[in-house]
């Protein structure tokens, strides 16, 4: 993960949202937020197959992944991916400003 200047990011919060908006309790299955550990790599498990958008933020308040402004930023600036059953992906993310 790199910052907006292309340098390795020291810390960040990574937000994963479904590409297709979901509401209610079902949405929780498709949403993840994680803090980037030292070393700059993280592993995410347990997401159902589907289409997602993922973005990293230098700072994110607890519960921020549900904020409509944050969700809009993820949708606009995030990387899109499709996850199949049992698939493993390696991504290089850039921190969203």
C-alpha positions in Angstrom: 0.0 0.0 0.0 1.3 3.4 -0.9 0.3 7.0 0.0 -0.7 9.7 -2.4 3.0 10.4 -3.2 3.8 6.8 -4.0 5.7 6.1 -0.7 4.9 3.0 1.4 2.0 3.9 3.8 2.7 3.7 7.5 -0.9 3.2 8.5 -4.2 3.1 6.8 -7.7 1.8 7.1 -8.9 -0.4 4.3 -12.7 -0.4 3.4 -14.3 -3.1 1.3 -17.9 -2.5 0.1 -20.1 -4.4 -2.3 -20.1 -2.9 -5.8 -23.9 -3.2 -5.8 -25.5 -1.3 -2.8 -27.0 -3.6 -0.2 -29.1 -2.5 2.7 -30.1 -3.9 6.1 -28.5 -6.7 8.0 -27.5 -8.5 4.8 -25.1 -5.6 3.9 -22.9 -6.5 6.9 -21.8 -9.7 5.2 -20.3 -7.8 2.4 -18.6 -4.9 4.3 -15.2 -5.0 5.9 -12.9 -2.5 7.4 -9.4 -3.3 8.6 -6.4 -1.4 9.9 -3.2 -2.0 7.9 -0.7 -3.8 10.1 3.0 -2.9 10.2 4.6 -4.4 7.1 1.9 -3.0 4.8 0.1 -6.3 4.0 -3.2 -7.7 5.3 -5.3 -10.7 4.7 -9.0 -10.6 4.4 -11.1 -13.8 4.7 -14.8 -14.7 4.7 -16.1 -12.4 2.0 -18.9 -14.0 0.0 -18.2 -14.2 -3.8 -19.3 -11.1 -5.6 -18.3 -7.7 -7.0 -16.6 -5.3 -4.6 -14.9 -1.9 -4.4 -11.9 -1.4 -2.0 -10.1 1.7 -0.9 -7.6 2.7 1.8 -7.8 5.8 4.0 -5.1 7.5 6.1 -7.7 8.0 8.8 -11.2 6.6 9.4 -13.3 6.9 12.5 -14.9 3.8 14.0 -18.0 3.0 12.0 -16.9 5.3 9.2 -17.5 2.6 6.6 -21.3 3.3 7.0 -20.9 7.1 6.5 -22.5 8.0 3.1 -19.6 10.4 2.3 -17.0 7.6 2.9 -19.1 5.2 0.9 -19.2 7.7 -2.0 -15.4 8.1 -1.8 -14.9 4.3 -1.9 -17.2 4.0 -4.8 -15.6 6.9 -6.8 -11.9 6.3 -6.0 -11.7 2.6 -5.0 -10.4 -0.3 -7.0 -13.1 -2.7 -8.3 -12.7 -6.4 -8.2 -14.7 -9.6 -8.6 -14.2 -12.3 -6.1 -15.0 -15.9 -6.9 -15.5 -18.7 -4.4 -12.2 -19.6 -2.8 -10.3 -17.1 -4.9 -7.2 -15.3 -3.6 -6.2 -11.9 -4.8 -3.2 -9.7 -4.4 -3.9 -5.9 -4.7 -1.7 -2.8 -4.5 -3.7 0.0 -3.0 -3.1 3.7 -3.0 -4.4 5.7 0.0 -7.4 7.9 -0.9 -7.0 11.6 0.1 
